[in-house]
Amino acid sequence: DAFVARLNAALTSNLQSTYLGGSDSDYAYALGIHPSSGEVYVAGYTGSSNFPNTTGGAQGSNAGVYDVFVARLNAALTANPQSTYLGGSGTDVAWALAIHLSSGEVYVAGWTDSTNFPNTAGGAQATYGGGFRDAFVARLNPALTSNLQSTYLGGSDWEEAWALAIHPSSGEVYLAG
């Protein structure tokens, strides 16, 4: 299972920790805190077909061997109101997460070898570039119930997005990998 821990500012006390996952492998690599609600968003990837609280999520079930997961936890880490899978029929891994300061939308980036990654139509790169894997970025609503837009970023070889930032005034999305 993945885990999330909350420490005091002095790093002298573990205030709360929680496991996050289902019956298979679950890995967390990215975390963000909503600027107004204080909710904690966690992203990574999972092989679990029973990842917690995905019913009602943007993607309610695992579509491949490993899919991205995004989970929303309360600030105290005592409740998980919503999670969602994100991915196609291949392997999908999230390395980065950022939250838009004004809209609260959740951006997730990583890599995929799925040629059917969800909701890429209309994206900056609507189709898989080929080769071993492409980078991707997806934009979810704050409740994690809707995938608003996704896009591939890649050519004919191997691309992964490892870092993600949102410009504080323009809202433009920056990726590195």
C-alpha positions in Angstrom: 0.0 0.0 0.0 0.9 3.6 -0.4 1.0 5.8 2.7 0.5 9.4 3.6 1.8 11.0 6.8 1.2 14.4 8.4 4.1 15.7 10.6 4.2 18.9 12.7 6.3 21.8 11.4 9.2 21.0 13.6 9.3 17.4 12.4 9.2 16.2 16.0 5.8 14.5 15.9 3.8 12.3 13.5 0.3 13.7 13.8 -1.5 11.2 11.6 -0.7 8.6 9.0 -2.8 6.4 6.8 -2.5 3.6 4.3 -3.9 4.0 0.9 -4.5 1.1 -1.4 -6.3 -2.1 -2.4 -5.3 -5.7 -2.6 -2.4 -5.3 -5.1 0.6 -3.0 -5.4 -0.1 0.7 -4.8 2.6 3.4 -5.1 2.3 7.1 -4.2 4.7 9.5 -5.9 3.0 12.9 -5.9 1.1 15.0 -3.3 -0.5 18.4 -3.2 -2.6 20.4 -0.8 -5.7 22.3 -2.0 -5.1 26.1 -1.3 -8.5 26.8 0.2 -9.9 23.5 1.6 -6.7 22.1 2.8 -7.6 18.7 1.3 -4.7 16.5 0.4 -4.4 15.0 -3.1 -2.2 12.0 -3.7 -1.3 10.4 -7.0 0.7 7.4 -8.1 -0.2 4.1 -9.7 -1.9 0.9 -8.7 -2.5 -2.7 -9.8 -5.4 -3.0 -7.4 -8.9 -3.6 -8.9 -10.4 -2.6 -5.5 -8.6 0.8 -4.8 -10.8 2.6 -2.2 -13.6 5.0 -3.0 -13.3 5.0 -6.8 -17.1 4.6 -7.3 -18.3 7.9 -8.7 -14.8 8.9 -9.6 -13.8 10.2 -13.1 -12.8 6.6 -13.9 -14.4 4.1 -11.6 -12.4 1.0 -12.5 -8.9 0.0 -13.5 -8.6 -0.2 -17.3 -5.1 -1.8 -17.6 -2.4 -3.7 -15.8 -1.5 -0.6 -13.8 -3.4 2.6 -13.8 -2.8 6.0 -12.2 -4.7 6.7 -9.1 -5.6 10.1 -7.6 -7.0 10.2 -4.1 -8.6 13.1 -2.2 -8.1 13.0 1.6 -9.3 15.4 4.3 -6.5 17.6 5.9 -6.5 15.4 9.0 -5.9 12.3 6.9 -8.9 10.6 8.6 -11.2 10.4 5.5 -10.9 9.6 1.8 -14.0 11.1 0.2 -13.1 10.2 -3.4 -10.5 8.5 -5.5 -10.3 7.8 -9.2 -8.4 5.6 -11.6 -6.9 7.3 -14.7 -5.6 5.3 -17.6 -6.1 3.1 -20.6 -5.4 -0.5 -21.4 -1.7 -0.4 -20.9 0.4 0.9 -18.0 -0.1 4.4 -16.7 2.1 6.0 -13.9 1.8 9.4 -12.3 4.9 11.1 -11.1 3.7 14.7 -10.5 0.6 16.5 -9.3 -0.3 20.2 -9.0 -3.4 22.1 -8.0 -4.6 25.3 -9.8 -4.6 28.1 -7.3 -7.9 29.7 -8.4 -10.0 26.8 -9.8 -8.7 24.1 -7.5 -8.5 21.8 -10.5 -6.1 18.9 -10.1 -3.4 18.3 -12.7 -1.6 15.0 -12.9 1.4 14.1 -15.1 3.5 11.0 -15.7 3.8 8.4 -18.5 1.7 6.0 -20.3 2.0 3.2 -22.9 -1.8 3.2 -23.4 -2.9 4.1 -26.9 -6.4 4.8 -25.5 -5.6 7.1 -22.6 -8.9 8.7 -21.6 -10.2 12.1 -22.9 -7.2 13.1 -25.1 -9.5 14.3 -28.0 -9.1 18.0 -28.2 -5.8 17.9 -26.3 -2.5 19.5 -27.4 -1.5 16.0 -28.7 -4.6 13.9 -29.1 -2.9 10.6 -30.2 -0.2 8.4 -28.8 3.2 9.4 -30.3 4.5 5.8 -30.5 7.6 4.1 -29.3 8.0 2.8 -25.7 5.9 5.4 -23.8 4.6 9.0 -23.9 4.3 11.6 -21.3 0.7 12.7 -20.4 -1.0 15.4 -18.4 -4.6 15.3 -17.2 -6.8 17.9 -15.7 -9.5 16.7 -13.1 -12.1 18.7 -11.3 -11.5 19.2 -7.5 -14.0 16.5 -6.6 -12.2 13.9 -8.8 -15.5 13.1 -10.5 -14.6 14.4 -14.0 -11.6 14.2 -16.3 -11.8 17.6 -17.9 -9.0 17.1 -20.5 -6.0 14.9 -21.0 -3.2 15.1 -23.6 -0.2 13.0 -24.7 3.2 14.6 -25.1 5.6 12.4 -27.0 7.3 11.4 -30.2 8.5 8.0 -31.5 10.6 7.0 -28.5 10.5 7.3 -24.7 9.0 10.3 -22.9 8.0 10.8 -19.2 6.8 13.8 -17.3 8.5 14.0 -13.9 7.7 17.6 -12.8 4.6 19.7 -13.1 3.9 23.4 -12.2 1.1 25.8 -12.8 1.9 29.5 -13.4 0.3 31.5 -10.5 -1.1 34.3 -12.7 -1.6 32.9 -16.2 -2.6 29.3 -15.2 -0.3 27.9 -17.9 0.9 24.4 -17.2 4.6 23.6 -17.3 6.0 20.0 -17.5 9.5 18.7 -17.4 10.9 15.2 -17.9 
